[in-house]
Amino acid sequence: MTSSRLETHYKHFSRKELKDRFSFKNDMQIPKLKKISVNVSTRDAIVDPKIIDKICHEIMAITGQKPVITKAKKSIAAFKLRKGMSIGCKVTLRRTVMYEFLDRLINIALPRVRDFKGLSTRQFDGKGNFSLGIKEQIIFPEIDYNNISKIRGMNVVIVTSARNDEESKFLLKTFNLPFYN
């Protein structure tokens, strides 16, 4: 099985940098990426359920993996939402697919964001996980601008095995994730 460029970088460089920086005694203590979760949900699916198929197709093109349709957990009358209605889709990426997606996110998609200054370090959750919101799916080259019906955003959550935000931030910096503070 072939490994991605970022996965090879982690094995040969990032692990050593993390071990030196945080003085880990055991290699199993070194933080690593566990998974990346990509989630898209929309209100438009309440009116037109076929929108979910379009969103799923876009997510599949971006991540390279078939998404799971998410359903409403409870009814909300104000939103005309009933329990069990399809409201979005999500994908959980692991192993090589995860590293390939992160590589494309860092090197291709984020530089295409207009007026991009970097990612805020306030988006860590205190337990070593990092969340970022993407406002437009068109920053990914897999999406054809002429074939989309509406610009939609998505949530990307990077889950690490780090014990705190400092370790996680350093791990993501070794992958050249651009932070501005």
One Martini backbone bead per residue (centre of mass of N, CA, C, O) as a GRO file, in nm:
protein
  181
    1MET     BB    1   0.095   0.037   0.024
    2THR     BB    2   0.060   0.360  -0.032
    3SER     BB    3   0.186   0.670   0.056
    4SER     BB    4   0.169   0.979   0.128
    5ARG     BB    5   0.340   1.266   0.149
    6LEU     BB    6   0.245   1.343   0.444
    7GLU     BB    7   0.295   1.067   0.574
    8THR     BB    8   0.600   1.062   0.520
    9HIS     BB    9   0.661   1.323   0.672
   10TYR     BB   10   0.571   1.221   0.947
   11LYS     BB   11   0.759   0.969   0.976
   12HIS     BB   12   1.045   1.138   0.915
   13PHE     BB   13   0.989   1.436   1.073
   14SER     BB   14   0.759   1.499   1.280
   15ARG     BB   15   0.824   1.291   1.498
   16LYS     BB   16   1.102   1.406   1.572
   17GLU     BB   17   1.017   1.695   1.644
   18LEU     BB   18   0.817   1.613   1.870
   19LYS     BB   19   1.015   1.456   2.049
   20ASP     BB   20   1.211   1.693   2.097
   21ARG     BB   21   1.014   1.916   2.202
   22PHE     BB   22   0.849   1.712   2.432
   23SER     BB   23   1.009   1.468   2.550
   24PHE     BB   24   0.951   1.185   2.457
   25LYS     BB   25   1.000   0.847   2.565
   26ASN     BB   26   0.770   0.743   2.375
   27ASP     BB   27   0.640   0.678   2.062
   28MET     BB   28   0.330   0.659   2.159
   29GLN     BB   29   0.315   0.974   2.250
   30ILE     BB   30   0.306   1.067   1.975
   31PRO     BB   31   0.137   1.260   1.786
   32LYS     BB   32  -0.157   1.207   1.577
   33LEU     BB   33  -0.361   1.135   1.327
   34LYS     BB   34  -0.688   1.006   1.317
   35LYS     BB   35  -0.902   1.224   1.186
   36ILE     BB   36  -1.134   1.343   0.928
   37SER     BB   37  -1.412   1.568   0.927
   38VAL     BB   38  -1.683   1.612   0.692
   39ASN     BB   39  -1.942   1.874   0.691
   40VAL     BB   40  -2.281   1.904   0.552
   41SER     BB   41  -2.544   2.150   0.583
   42THR     BB   42  -2.904   2.218   0.504
   43ARG     BB   43  -3.212   2.380   0.448
   44ASP     BB   44  -3.291   2.310   0.145
   45ALA     BB   45  -3.374   2.004   0.198
   46ILE     BB   46  -3.667   2.054   0.289
   47VAL     BB   47  -3.774   2.139   0.004
   48ASP     BB   48  -3.522   1.973  -0.155
   49PRO     BB   49  -3.401   1.648  -0.150
   50LYS     BB   50  -3.196   1.657  -0.407
   51ILE     BB   51  -2.963   1.824  -0.279
   52ILE     BB   52  -2.818   1.598  -0.129
   53ASP     BB   53  -2.700   1.461  -0.381
   54LYS     BB   54  -2.522   1.699  -0.467
   55ILE     BB   55  -2.355   1.719  -0.207
   56CYS     BB   56  -2.247   1.429  -0.209
   57HIS     BB   57  -2.098   1.454  -0.478
   58GLU     BB   58  -1.905   1.681  -0.388
   59ILE     BB   59  -1.778   1.534  -0.144
   60MET     BB   60  -1.671   1.296  -0.309
   61ALA     BB   61  -1.481   1.468  -0.487
   62ILE     BB   62  -1.310   1.592  -0.254
   63THR     BB   63  -1.245   1.313  -0.075
   64GLY     BB   64  -1.295   1.011  -0.210
   65GLN     BB   65  -1.568   0.954  -0.044
   66LYS     BB   66  -1.849   0.823   0.073
   67PRO     BB   67  -2.120   0.958   0.205
   68VAL     BB   68  -2.328   1.033   0.481
   69ILE     BB   69  -2.647   1.070   0.568
   70THR     BB   70  -2.810   1.315   0.748
   71LYS     BB   71  -3.038   1.332   1.021
   72ALA     BB   72  -3.290   1.433   1.200
   73LYS     BB   73  -3.346   1.405   1.553
   74LYS     BB   74  -3.563   1.642   1.549
   75SER     BB   75  -3.835   1.837   1.574
   76ILE     BB   76  -3.890   2.169   1.405
   77ALA     BB   77  -4.134   2.390   1.344
   78ALA     BB   78  -3.989   2.661   1.263
   79PHE     BB   79  -3.823   2.483   1.023
   80LYS     BB   80  -3.989   2.244   0.904
   81LEU     BB   81  -3.886   1.995   1.083
   82ARG     BB   82  -3.836   1.646   1.071
   83LYS     BB   83  -3.792   1.354   1.183
   84GLY     BB   84  -3.558   1.203   0.946
   85MET     BB   85  -3.457   1.418   0.780
   86SER     BB   86  -3.260   1.528   0.533
   87ILE     BB   87  -2.965   1.767   0.599
   88GLY     BB   88  -2.701   1.595   0.510
   89CYS     BB   89  -2.336   1.534   0.511
   90LYS     BB   90  -2.070   1.285   0.579
   91VAL     BB   91  -1.709   1.242   0.648
   92THR     BB   92  -1.461   0.989   0.732
   93LEU     BB   93  -1.115   1.015   0.754
   94ARG     BB   94  -0.847   0.778   0.695
   95ARG     BB   95  -0.532   0.761   0.661
   96THR     BB   96  -0.442   0.817   0.343
   97VAL     BB   97  -0.692   0.991   0.272
   98MET     BB   98  -0.641   1.201   0.491
   99TYR     BB   99  -0.362   1.302   0.392
  100GLU     BB  100  -0.455   1.386   0.108
  101PHE     BB  101  -0.663   1.595   0.197
  102LEU     BB  102  -0.472   1.775   0.366
  103ASP     BB  103  -0.282   1.843   0.134
  104ARG     BB  104  -0.499   1.985  -0.044
  105LEU     BB  105  -0.587   2.193   0.164
  106ILE     BB  106  -0.309   2.335   0.209
  107ASN     BB  107  -0.193   2.359  -0.110
  108ILE     BB  108  -0.479   2.441  -0.265
  109ALA     BB  109  -0.735   2.557  -0.116
  110LEU     BB  110  -0.642   2.785   0.087
  111PRO     BB  111  -0.494   2.968  -0.134
  112ARG     BB  112  -0.791   3.025  -0.280
  113VAL     BB  113  -0.863   3.212  -0.067
  114ARG     BB  114  -0.989   3.505  -0.009
  115ASP     BB  115  -0.804   3.685   0.202
  116PHE     BB  116  -0.578   3.497   0.321
  117LYS     BB  117  -0.404   3.477   0.651
  118GLY     BB  118  -0.516   3.232   0.814
  119LEU     BB  119  -0.535   3.044   1.105
  120SER     BB  120  -0.684   3.009   1.399
  121THR     BB  121  -0.600   2.910   1.735
  122ARG     BB  122  -0.909   2.921   1.852
  123GLN     BB  123  -1.000   2.629   1.706
  124PHE     BB  124  -0.940   2.486   1.951
  125ASP     BB  125  -1.073   2.254   2.216
  126GLY     BB  126  -0.837   2.152   2.445
  127LYS     BB  127  -0.781   1.834   2.312
  128GLY     BB  128  -0.637   1.859   2.007
  129ASN     BB  129  -0.858   1.985   1.825
  130PHE     BB  130  -0.950   2.094   1.486
  131SER     BB  131  -1.151   2.366   1.354
  132LEU     BB  132  -1.303   2.439   1.028
  133GLY     BB  133  -1.439   2.680   0.812
  134ILE     BB  134  -1.595   2.664   0.493
  135LYS     BB  135  -1.761   2.879   0.268
  136GLU     BB  136  -1.640   2.737  -0.004
  137GLN     BB  137  -1.631   2.469  -0.235
  138ILE     BB  138  -1.461   2.613  -0.480
  139ILE     BB  139  -1.159   2.574  -0.367
  140PHE     BB  140  -1.188   2.312  -0.503
  141PRO     BB  141  -1.087   2.164  -0.805
  142GLU     BB  142  -1.323   1.939  -0.826
  143ILE     BB  143  -1.504   2.187  -0.861
  144ASP     BB  144  -1.746   2.301  -1.080
  145TYR     BB  145  -1.873   2.611  -1.116
  146ASN     BB  146  -2.099   2.546  -1.344
  147ASN     BB  147  -2.241   2.287  -1.162
  148ILE     BB  148  -2.349   2.468  -0.940
  149SER     BB  149  -2.622   2.592  -0.747
  150LYS     BB  150  -2.463   2.649  -0.465
  151ILE     BB  151  -2.298   2.802  -0.218
  152ARG     BB  152  -2.113   2.608   0.019
  153GLY     BB  153  -2.034   2.492   0.325
  154MET     BB  154  -1.788   2.361   0.569
  155ASN     BB  155  -1.678   2.118   0.802
  156VAL     BB  156  -1.354   2.077   0.962
  157VAL     BB  157  -1.215   1.798   1.148
  158ILE     BB  158  -0.918   1.760   1.342
  159VAL     BB  159  -0.805   1.458   1.478
  160THR     BB  160  -0.605   1.396   1.761
  161SER     BB  161  -0.367   1.251   2.007
  162ALA     BB  162  -0.344   1.492   2.161
  163ARG     BB  163  -0.355   1.641   2.489
  164ASN     BB  164  -0.310   1.930   2.355
  165ASP     BB  165  -0.284   2.225   2.179
  166GLU     BB  166   0.023   2.247   2.152
  167GLU     BB  167   0.077   1.973   2.019
  168SER     BB  168  -0.124   2.007   1.784
  169LYS     BB  169  -0.006   2.264   1.661
  170PHE     BB  170   0.273   2.147   1.600
  171LEU     BB  171   0.181   1.921   1.418
  172LEU     BB  172   0.039   2.110   1.206
  173LYS     BB  173   0.298   2.277   1.144
  174THR     BB  174   0.458   2.037   1.014
  175PHE     BB  175   0.232   2.053   0.770
  176ASN     BB  176   0.183   2.368   0.703
  177LEU     BB  177  -0.027   2.504   0.868
  178PRO     BB  178  -0.175   2.822   0.857
  179PHE     BB  179  -0.089   3.041   1.110
  180TYR     BB  180  -0.142   3.377   1.274
  181ASN     BB  181  -0.139   3.317   1.626
   0.00000   0.00000   0.00000
